[in-house]
Amino acid sequence: MLAGACASGTAGAPDVDRVGCRVDPKPSPPVQERSVTVVRVTLVDHTRSTPATEDRAERPCRVLPTEIWLPTDRAPAPLIVMAHGLDGDPDALSDLAETWARAGYDVAAPRFPTTVKDTDGRSASSETALQAGDLRFVIDRMLAGDRDPASPWAGRVDPAHIGAAGMSLGGLAVYASTTETCCTDARIDAAVLMAAVHRDVPDSEQHPNRVPMMLLQGDVDPGYHNSRDAYTDLVAPKWLITLHGARHAPPFENPRGPESEVVDPTTLAFWAQTLRGHASGAARILAAVRGHSATASIRFDTGTDRSEP
């Protein structure tokens, strides 16, 4: 990616990096990696800006290097947009993304611009709406590419079935995309929240989720209260899978921990039910957790069936 800065033209005003918005929009040639097709492309949203950090000038755009995993079958597939954690990278979630792609889902994961933080190192509250907007933009571009015969994913996206998944701070962007008036994207049909941050979004009102939600988190993760409390706030259908003895990242990020033996089958069953209409999905979720009862437990409310509190 090109880098550079030029003055804004106002004396004393901070520099604005306009050159950084000029990137090659051409996707990389598709490559086969571990039984899936991978495409890399840098998406640029010229309608929204990126605030400055100590190491980066303000930009009048959002630059989103995006990794796309596609099933080898070229038939239209449900789309999942995936959001990484604080200053993370889609590659950290590549094992999970490949698992979903091998099962027949398109997965698109942008790398967010470096997060603006407060003096305590916590993400600035304004970042949530920006990252939710990034997910919306990626969905826009995936659907546009599906209609473009020159796109590597032309004809390969099912626009009627879209999921969103978020890890840690990326989970907050997914919560915003499904439960906040500032950012709700009605095209999203289901959401997976992985050790997700859950807190108020400024200049927004929370509304009940209108889509099924699955929450997964380890109970020795210091942020476990986020999922526990969020589950109480959500309406059915909803699932909370607690991974006993698990920390923050290993269930989801590379290198994966043994918790993947619960995470992978439960999320696949959830996507099958919510994005493909497989009636057996809820039973498969329960079976996967109960098959690892020593290391995982579940609370759920499907609207017609629920676990004991």
C-alpha positions in Angstrom: 0.0 0.0 0.0 1.3 3.5 -0.8 2.0 5.8 2.0 2.4 9.5 2.2 1.0 12.7 3.5 0.3 16.2 2.4 -0.7 19.3 4.2 -4.4 20.1 4.4 -3.7 23.7 3.3 -4.7 25.3 6.6 -1.8 26.7 8.7 -1.4 24.7 11.9 -3.8 22.0 10.8 -2.7 18.4 11.0 -1.5 16.6 7.9 -4.0 14.6 5.9 -2.8 11.5 4.1 -4.6 11.5 0.8 -2.0 9.4 -1.0 -2.7 6.5 1.3 -6.2 6.3 -0.2 -4.8 5.6 -3.7 -4.4 1.8 -3.8 -4.6 -0.8 -6.4 -8.2 -2.1 -6.2 -7.5 -5.2 -8.4 -8.0 -8.4 -6.4 -5.1 -11.0 -6.3 -5.5 -14.0 -8.5 -7.5 -16.7 -6.7 -5.2 -19.4 -5.1 -6.0 -22.8 -3.7 -5.0 -23.1 0.0 -5.9 -26.2 2.0 -9.1 -27.1 0.1 -10.5 -23.5 -0.2 -10.0 -20.7 -2.7 -8.4 -17.5 -1.3 -8.6 -14.0 -2.7 -6.9 -10.9 -1.3 -8.1 -7.5 -2.2 -7.8 -4.0 -0.8 -11.2 -2.3 -0.5 -11.3 1.5 -0.1 -14.4 3.4 1.1 -14.0 7.0 -0.1 -17.2 8.1 1.7 -15.8 7.8 5.3 -12.6 9.0 6.9 -10.1 7.4 9.2 -9.0 9.5 12.3 -5.4 10.1 13.0 -3.4 8.2 15.6 0.1 8.9 17.0 1.6 6.9 14.1 -0.9 7.7 11.3 -2.2 10.9 9.7 -5.9 11.3 9.2 -7.2 9.8 5.9 -10.2 10.9 3.9 -11.1 7.3 3.3 -11.1 3.8 5.0 -8.5 1.4 3.6 -9.5 -2.2 4.2 -7.2 -5.0 3.1 -9.6 -8.0 2.9 -9.0 -11.7 2.8 -11.8 -13.8 1.2 -12.1 -17.6 1.6 -14.4 -19.3 -0.9 -15.6 -22.9 -1.1 -14.1 -24.8 -4.1 -17.7 -25.3 -5.3 -18.5 -22.3 -7.4 -22.3 -22.3 -6.6 -23.7 -19.3 -4.7 -23.0 -19.7 -1.0 -24.1 -17.8 2.2 -21.7 -15.0 3.1 -20.1 -14.5 6.5 -18.2 -11.2 7.3 -15.7 -11.7 10.0 -14.2 -9.0 12.4 -10.9 -9.5 14.1 -9.9 -8.2 17.6 -8.1 -5.0 18.7 -5.3 -4.2 16.3 -5.5 -7.8 15.0 -5.5 -9.3 11.6 -7.7 -11.6 9.6 -4.9 -14.1 9.4 -5.3 -14.8 13.2 -8.7 -16.3 12.4 -7.7 -18.1 9.2 -8.1 -21.6 10.6 -11.7 -20.9 11.6 -12.4 -19.1 8.4 -11.1 -22.0 6.4 -13.2 -24.4 8.4 -16.4 -22.4 7.5 -15.3 -22.1 3.9 -14.7 -25.8 3.5 -18.3 -26.3 4.8 -19.7 -24.2 2.0 -19.6 -20.6 3.2 -18.0 -17.5 1.7 -16.0 -15.7 4.4 -14.7 -12.1 4.0 -12.5 -10.6 6.7 -11.3 -7.0 6.5 -8.3 -5.7 8.4 -9.5 -2.6 10.2 -7.3 0.5 10.4 -5.3 0.8 13.6 -7.7 1.5 16.4 -7.8 4.9 18.0 -7.3 4.4 21.8 -7.8 6.4 25.0 -5.1 7.0 27.5 -5.7 3.6 29.1 -5.2 1.8 25.8 -8.9 1.0 25.4 -10.5 1.6 22.0 -12.1 5.0 21.6 -15.9 4.8 21.7 -16.1 6.3 18.2 -14.3 3.3 16.7 -17.3 1.0 17.1 -19.5 2.7 14.6 -16.5 3.0 12.2 -15.8 -0.7 12.3 -19.5 -1.6 12.0 -19.5 0.7 8.9 -16.5 -1.3 7.6 -18.4 -4.5 7.8 -21.3 -2.9 6.0 -19.0 -1.7 3.3 -17.4 -5.2 2.9 -20.9 -6.7 2.4 -21.6 -4.0 -0.2 -18.5 -4.8 -2.1 -19.0 -8.6 -1.9 -22.5 -8.2 -3.3 -21.2 -5.9 -6.0 -18.5 -8.3 -6.9 -21.0 -11.1 -7.1 -22.8 -9.2 -9.9 -19.5 -8.3 -11.7 -18.4 -10.9 -14.3 -14.8 -9.8 -13.9 -14.8 -10.4 -10.1 -13.1 -13.6 -8.7 -16.3 -14.2 -6.7 -18.8 -13.5 -9.5 -21.9 -15.6 -9.1 -20.6 -17.1 -5.8 -22.5 -15.1 -3.2 -26.0 -15.9 -1.9 -27.2 -12.3 -1.2 -30.2 -13.5 0.8 -28.2 -15.3 3.5 -25.6 -13.2 5.3 -23.9 -13.8 8.7 -21.5 -11.8 10.8 -18.9 -13.0 13.2 -16.7 -11.0 15.6 -13.8 -11.8 17.9 -13.2 -9.6 21.0 -13.4 -5.9 19.9 -14.6 -7.1 16.5 -17.5 -8.6 18.3 -18.5 -5.2 19.5 -18.8 -4.1 15.9 -21.0 -7.1 15.2 -23.2 -6.3 18.3 -23.5 -2.7 16.8 -24.4 -4.2 13.4 -27.3 -6.2 14.9 -28.5 -4.3 18.1 -27.7 -0.6 17.8 -29.7 2.1 16.0 -26.5 3.7 14.7 -25.3 0.8 12.8 -27.8 -2.0 12.3 -27.5 -3.7 8.9 -30.8 -5.4 8.1 -29.0 -7.7 5.6 -27.4 -9.7 8.4 -29.4 -12.8 9.2 -27.3 -14.3 12.1 -24.3 -13.5 14.3 -21.6 -15.3 16.1 -19.9 -13.5 19.0 -16.5 -14.9 20.1 -15.1 -13.6 23.4 -16.9 -10.4 22.3 -16.7 -7.0 24.0 -20.1 -5.7 24.9 -20.7 -2.1 26.0 -22.7 1.0 25.2 -22.2 2.7 21.8 -22.3 6.5 21.9 -25.0 8.4 20.1 -27.0 5.2 19.6 -29.8 3.4 21.2 -29.8 -0.4 21.8 -32.7 -2.3 20.3 -33.6 -6.0 20.7 -31.7 -8.3 18.3 -33.8 -9.4 15.4 -31.6 -12.2 14.3 -30.3 -15.4 16.0 -27.1 -14.9 18.1 -24.5 -17.4 19.3 -22.0 -16.3 22.0 -18.9 -18.3 22.9 -16.3 -17.5 25.5 -13.9 -19.1 28.0 -14.8 -18.7 31.7 -11.3 -17.8 32.8 -11.2 -15.0 30.2 -11.3 -11.8 32.3 -14.0 -10.5 29.9 -16.3 -13.4 30.4 -18.9 -11.2 32.0 -19.4 -9.5 28.6 -21.0 -12.7 27.1 -22.8 -13.6 30.4 -24.4 -10.2 30.6 -25.1 -9.9 26.9 -26.9 -13.2 26.8 -29.3 -11.9 29.4 -30.0 -8.8 27.3 -30.6 -10.7 24.1 -33.9 -12.2 22.9 -34.5 -15.6 21.5 -33.2 -17.4 19.5 -29.9 -17.2 21.4 -27.1 -19.5 22.6 -24.3 -19.0 25.2 -21.5 -21.6 25.1 -19.1 -21.5 28.0 -15.7 -23.0 27.4 -14.5 -24.1 30.9 -10.9 -23.2 31.7 -10.4 -21.4 28.3 -8.7 -18.1 28.0 -9.5 -15.3 25.6 -7.9 -16.1 22.2 -7.0 -19.9 21.9 -10.6 -21.1 21.2 -10.7 -18.9 18.1 -7.3 -17.6 17.0 -4.2 -19.3 15.6 -2.7 -21.4 17.0 -6.1 -23.0 18.0 -6.5 -24.6 21.4 -8.4 -27.9 22.1 -11.6 -25.7 22.5 -11.8 -25.7 18.7 -13.4 -29.2 19.0 -16.4 -27.4 20.5 -16.2 -24.1 18.6 -16.0 -25.5 15.1 -19.0 -28.0 15.2 -21.3 -25.6 17.2 -20.7 -22.6 14.9 -21.1 -24.8 11.8 -24.4 -26.1 13.1 -25.5 -22.6 14.0 -24.7 -21.3 10.4 -26.4 -24.4 8.9 -29.6 -23.6 10.8 -29.6 -19.8 10.4 -28.2 -19.4 6.9 -29.2 -22.7 5.2 -32.5 -23.5 7.1 -31.3 -26.9 8.3 -33.9 -27.8 11.0 -31.3 -30.1 12.7 -29.0 -27.3 13.6 -30.2 -26.7 17.1 -29.9 -30.4 18.0 -26.4 -30.5 16.5 -25.4 -27.6 18.7 -26.6 -29.4 21.8 -24.9 -32.7 20.8 -21.6 -31.0 20.1 -21.6 -29.3 23.5 -22.8 -32.4 25.4 -20.2 -34.5 23.7 -17.6 -32.3 25.6 -19.5 -31.8 28.8 -16.3 -31.8 30.9 -15.0 -28.7 29.1 -18.1 -26.9 27.8 -21.7 -26.0 28.9 -24.6 -24.3 27.2 -27.5 -22.0 27.9 -30.0 -21.5 25.1 -33.4 -20.2 24.3 -34.7 -21.0 20.8 -38.1 -19.4 21.4 -39.7 -22.8 21.6 -37.2 -24.6 23.9 -34.8 -23.4 26.5 -32.3 -24.5 29.0 -32.7 -24.1 32.7 -31.2 -20.8 34.1 
